[in-house]
Amino acid sequence: MSIVFRTVVETHLYAAPLGAGTQTWTFEGHETLTMAGRSFPNACRFKVVNDAQPSFGTTVVWAAPGYGPIQYKFIDVDGTVRGVRTLASVTEP
């Protein structure tokens, strides 16, 4: 399954704004991730590609039910992981 989002301005941790374009989000399955002192069962894993600049690489995003995005992995086209952004803490209301 793929989901395409239209973006007005996209910014990336390692790049200047990319401008208007589309992203293709491909659902890759469910996973259980453990971070920030808790377990997140059934987190959805998505592979995200910027359609205007596919040579930029991909981003893998994990979104947990009730929390939203909890982890990002930035991957170059050659498979090199440029960085990982992970949820550091959760404060319940």
Secondary structure in CASP SS format (residue, H / E / C, confidence):
PFRMAT SS
TARGET T0000
AUTHOR 0000-0000-0000
METHOD secondary structure of the structure
MODEL  1
M C 1.00
S E 1.00
I E 1.00
V E 1.00
F E 1.00
R E 1.00
T E 1.00
V E 1.00
V E 1.00
E E 1.00
T E 1.00
H E 1.00
L C 1.00
Y C 1.00
A E 1.00
A E 1.00
P E 1.00
L E 1.00
G E 1.00
A E 1.00
G E 1.00
T E 1.00
Q E 1.00
T E 1.00
W E 1.00
T E 1.00
F E 1.00
E E 1.00
G E 1.00
H E 1.00
E E 1.00
T E 1.00
L E 1.00
T E 1.00
M E 1.00
A C 1.00
G C 1.00
R E 1.00
S E 1.00
F E 1.00
P E 1.00
N E 1.00
A E 1.00
C E 1.00
R E 1.00
F E 1.00
K E 1.00
V E 1.00
V E 1.00
N E 1.00
D C 1.00
A C 1.00
Q C 1.00
P H 1.00
S H 1.00
F H 1.00
G C 1.00
T E 1.00
T E 1.00
V E 1.00
V E 1.00
W E 1.00
A E 1.00
A E 1.00
P C 1.00
G C 1.00
Y C 1.00
G E 1.00
P E 1.00
I E 1.00
Q E 1.00
Y E 1.00
K E 1.00
F E 1.00
I E 1.00
D C 1.00
V C 1.00
D C 1.00
G C 1.00
T C 1.00
V E 1.00
R E 1.00
G E 1.00
V E 1.00
R E 1.00
T E 1.00
L C 1.00
A C 1.00
S C 1.00
V C 1.00
T C 1.00
E C 1.00
P C 1.00
END
